[in-house]
Amino acid sequence: MLSKLIIDFKAVSPQHGDLFAGRNPLDIARSLEKAGVLGLSVVTENENFGGSVDLLRSIVNSVSLPVLRKDFIKTEGDLLETLEAGAKGVLLICSTIDNDDIRLLYKKAMALGLKPVVEVHTPQEMKQAEDIGAKIIGINNKDITVLEKDAGTVELTLELIKLAPKDAFIISESGISCPEDADRVLAAGANAVLVGTAFWQGKFNNIFKDIDFLNKVG
């Protein structure tokens, strides 16, 4: 499973509060690379999630893993900022970007060499992602429009993955509360899982049992 895990560096959860809890995210990023995870994502939105572009840049400079920027991306300037910070990918959220704008941002991200991950939460958004030609689709099990305070679960991935383009790389995001949840979506055809809150709360410690940072997590 480790090779299919993307760990989300989200300093604050609007639902669960401070996730880092004084722990050094750079140390943990380096330990995760040694553990063999697929990649990292960094939430840079500050007001609700406590992130920053400085945190993104610091993590990018600490590891050789691919790093995804997660934020409410709206403009080409946001893409350029993402590129300058060294991220390899950028999240484009269907529910927060107009259809014409997300098409334009997708094309511009590709032209800049950024890998756009198109995030969906409904069947309509999955169709939108397909129409855009998205090659990487993130299924957010929670509703980002309410800052993921809802009780979303992996059941959403299990439904929406049936509608996904056959050639798309599918990431199940959020609402993954334990390794068993991850196993379920991977068995259903997801290519990767993105885990944030549950990791920082120590609910994935059993699969990192040989890693030094366990003393700092959970």
KASUL-V116760 format. One record per residue. N is the residue number from 0. RES is the residue in three letters. SS is DSSP state (H for helix, E for strand, L for the rest). PHI is phi as a letter, one per 30 degrees, with the letter a starting at -180 (* if undefined). D_CENTER is the distance of its C-alpha to the mean C-alpha in whole Angstrom. Layout:
n = [N | N]
res = [RES | RES]
ss = [SS | SS]
phi = [PHI | PHI]
d_center = [D_CENTER | D_CENTER]
This chain:
n = [0 | 1 | 2 | 3 | 4 | 5 | 6 | 7 | 8 | 9 | 10 | 11 | 12 | 13 | 14 | 15 | 16 | 17 | 18 | 19 | 20 | 21 | 22 | 23 | 24 | 25 | 26 | 27 | 28 | 29 | 30 | 31 | 32 | 33 | 34 | 35 | 36 | 37 | 38 | 39 | 40 | 41 | 42 | 43 | 44 | 45 | 46 | 47 | 48 | 49 | 50 | 51 | 52 | 53 | 54 | 55 | 56 | 57 | 58 | 59 | 60 | 61 | 62 | 63 | 64 | 65 | 66 | 67 | 68 | 69 | 70 | 71 | 72 | 73 | 74 | 75 | 76 | 77 | 78 | 79 | 80 | 81 | 82 | 83 | 84 | 85 | 86 | 87 | 88 | 89 | 90 | 91 | 92 | 93 | 94 | 95 | 96 | 97 | 98 | 99 | 100 | 101 | 102 | 103 | 104 | 105 | 106 | 107 | 108 | 109 | 110 | 111 | 112 | 113 | 114 | 115 | 116 | 117 | 118 | 119 | 120 | 121 | 122 | 123 | 124 | 125 | 126 | 127 | 128 | 129 | 130 | 131 | 132 | 133 | 134 | 135 | 136 | 137 | 138 | 139 | 140 | 141 | 142 | 143 | 144 | 145 | 146 | 147 | 148 | 149 | 150 | 151 | 152 | 153 | 154 | 155 | 156 | 157 | 158 | 159 | 160 | 161 | 162 | 163 | 164 | 165 | 166 | 167 | 168 | 169 | 170 | 171 | 172 | 173 | 174 | 175 | 176 | 177 | 178 | 179 | 180 | 181 | 182 | 183 | 184 | 185 | 186 | 187 | 188 | 189 | 190 | 191 | 192 | 193 | 194 | 195 | 196 | 197 | 198 | 199 | 200 | 201 | 202 | 203 | 204 | 205 | 206 | 207 | 208 | 209 | 210 | 211 | 212 | 213 | 214 | 215 | 216 | 217]
res = [MET | LEU | SER | LYS | LEU | ILE | ILE | ASP | PHE | LYS | ALA | VAL | SER | PRO | GLN | HIS | GLY | ASP | LEU | PHE | ALA | GLY | ARG | ASN | PRO | LEU | ASP | ILE | ALA | ARG | SER | LEU | GLU | LYS | ALA | GLY | VAL | LEU | GLY | LEU | SER | VAL | VAL | THR | GLU | ASN | GLU | ASN | PHE | GLY | GLY | SER | VAL | ASP | LEU | LEU | ARG | SER | ILE | VAL | ASN | SER | VAL | SER | LEU | PRO | VAL | LEU | ARG | LYS | ASP | PHE | ILE | LYS | THR | GLU | GLY | ASP | LEU | LEU | GLU | THR | LEU | GLU | ALA | GLY | ALA | LYS | GLY | VAL | LEU | LEU | ILE | CYS | SER | THR | ILE | ASP | ASN | ASP | ASP | ILE | ARG | LEU | LEU | TYR | LYS | LYS | ALA | MET | ALA | LEU | GLY | LEU | LYS | PRO | VAL | VAL | GLU | VAL | HIS | THR | PRO | GLN | GLU | MET | LYS | GLN | ALA | GLU | ASP | ILE | GLY | ALA | LYS | ILE | ILE | GLY | ILE | ASN | ASN | LYS | ASP | ILE | THR | VAL | LEU | GLU | LYS | ASP | ALA | GLY | THR | VAL | GLU | LEU | THR | LEU | GLU | LEU | ILE | LYS | LEU | ALA | PRO | LYS | ASP | ALA | PHE | ILE | ILE | SER | GLU | SER | GLY | ILE | SER | CYS | PRO | GLU | ASP | ALA | ASP | ARG | VAL | LEU | ALA | ALA | GLY | ALA | ASN | ALA | VAL | LEU | VAL | GLY | THR | ALA | PHE | TRP | GLN | GLY | LYS | PHE | ASN | ASN | ILE | PHE | LYS | ASP | ILE | ASP | PHE | LEU | ASN | LYS | VAL | GLY]
ss = [L | H | H | H | E | E | E | E | E | L | L | E | E | L | L | L | E | E | L | L | L | L | L | L | H | H | H | H | H | H | H | H | H | H | H | L | L | L | E | E | E | E | E | L | L | L | L | L | L | L | L | L | H | H | H | H | H | H | H | H | L | L | L | L | L | L | E | E | E | E | L | L | L | L | L | H | H | H | H | H | H | H | H | H | H | L | L | L | E | E | E | E | E | H | H | H | L | L | H | H | H | H | H | H | H | H | H | H | H | H | H | H | L | L | E | E | E | E | E | E | L | L | H | H | H | H | H | H | H | H | H | H | L | L | L | E | E | E | E | E | L | L | L | H | H | H | L | L | L | L | L | L | L | L | H | H | H | H | H | H | H | H | H | L | L | L | L | L | E | E | E | E | E | L | L | L | L | L | H | H | H | H | H | H | H | H | H | L | L | L | L | E | E | E | E | L | H | H | H | H | L | L | L | L | H | H | H | H | L | L | L | H | H | H | H | L | L | L]
phi = [* | e | d | c | c | c | c | c | c | c | d | b | c | e | c | c | i | d | c | d | h | i | d | d | d | d | d | d | e | d | d | d | d | d | d | j | d | d | a | b | b | b | d | c | d | c | d | c | c | i | c | a | d | d | d | e | d | d | d | e | d | c | b | c | d | d | b | c | c | c | a | d | d | b | b | d | e | d | d | d | d | d | d | d | d | j | d | c | b | b | d | c | c | e | d | c | b | e | e | d | d | d | d | d | d | d | d | d | d | d | d | d | i | d | d | d | c | c | c | b | b | b | e | d | d | d | d | d | d | d | d | d | j | d | c | b | b | c | c | d | d | c | c | d | d | c | h | h | d | d | c | d | b | d | e | d | e | d | d | d | d | d | c | d | e | d | c | d | d | c | c | c | c | i | i | c | c | a | e | d | d | d | e | d | d | d | d | d | j | d | c | a | b | c | b | b | e | d | d | d | d | i | d | c | e | d | c | c | d | c | c | e | d | e | d | c | c | i]
d_center = [16 | 15 | 15 | 12 | 10 | 7 | 7 | 6 | 9 | 10 | 13 | 14 | 14 | 16 | 17 | 17 | 18 | 18 | 15 | 16 | 20 | 22 | 20 | 19 | 16 | 17 | 19 | 17 | 14 | 18 | 18 | 15 | 16 | 19 | 18 | 17 | 13 | 12 | 9 | 8 | 5 | 7 | 8 | 12 | 13 | 16 | 18 | 16 | 13 | 15 | 13 | 15 | 15 | 18 | 15 | 13 | 16 | 17 | 14 | 15 | 18 | 18 | 17 | 17 | 14 | 12 | 9 | 7 | 8 | 7 | 10 | 13 | 14 | 17 | 19 | 20 | 21 | 17 | 16 | 19 | 18 | 15 | 17 | 19 | 17 | 16 | 13 | 13 | 10 | 9 | 8 | 11 | 11 | 14 | 15 | 16 | 17 | 21 | 21 | 23 | 21 | 18 | 20 | 21 | 18 | 17 | 20 | 20 | 17 | 18 | 22 | 20 | 18 | 15 | 13 | 12 | 9 | 11 | 9 | 12 | 14 | 17 | 19 | 20 | 17 | 17 | 20 | 19 | 16 | 19 | 22 | 20 | 19 | 16 | 15 | 12 | 11 | 8 | 10 | 9 | 11 | 12 | 14 | 12 | 16 | 17 | 14 | 13 | 16 | 17 | 18 | 15 | 15 | 14 | 18 | 16 | 14 | 18 | 19 | 17 | 17 | 20 | 20 | 18 | 19 | 21 | 20 | 16 | 13 | 11 | 8 | 9 | 6 | 8 | 12 | 12 | 15 | 16 | 16 | 19 | 16 | 14 | 17 | 18 | 15 | 16 | 19 | 19 | 18 | 14 | 13 | 10 | 8 | 5 | 7 | 8 | 11 | 13 | 13 | 14 | 17 | 18 | 17 | 16 | 19 | 21 | 19 | 19 | 23 | 24 | 22 | 24 | 21 | 22 | 24 | 22 | 19 | 20]
